[in-house]
Amino acid sequence: MNSLTLDAAEEIADAALKRARALGKAVSVAVVDAGGFVVSVRRDDGARPLTPDIARAKAYTAAVMQRPGKMLRKWQESQPVFFAQLSQLPGAALPIMAAEGSVTIKKDGGIIGGLGIAGGTADEDQRVADEVLASLGYELEFAAWGVAATEPTRKGA
């Protein structure tokens, strides 16, 4: 799978709403493709009015930054001006939100989209996103940002 289909996005959204309901939470769920374009947005009955926009921003961040929001937090804290400016770029469709509940959708080693959950606590949003993606066979491991690449060893040197 090298792209996120509508069927796959709907499967993720359905599973996320079901999981959140099991926790007693009314949430909004957004699924975007690798470019950050919306494929599916759902607002459950009782979810607060702003949650769809928050979920979209979380999904967008996970897709275009190619890392889950919680992995971006330390970078955002160390360079807040840089992160503030990212959202002001002419091509930025939504704010960049380094937050829990913002998870990159990865399959077969490739990034195919982003998932945003909003409406629970930060931990609940993250838990729903992680559990749903894991249960559907998506990958949750990502290389850390800022890790220097190692130079290949040259034979005969």
Salt bridges, closest charged atoms under 4 A:
GLU10 OE1 - ARG42 NH2 2.09
ASP14 OD1 - ARG42 NH1 2.63
ASP44 OD2 - ARG21 NE 2.84
ASP53 OD1 - ARG56 NH1 2.91
GLU100 OE1 - ARG73 NH2 2.98
GLU124 OE1 - LYS25 NZ 3.26
ASP125 OD2 - LYS58 NZ 3.05
GLU131 OE1 - ARG19 NE 2.41
GLU131 OE2 - ARG127 NE 3.07
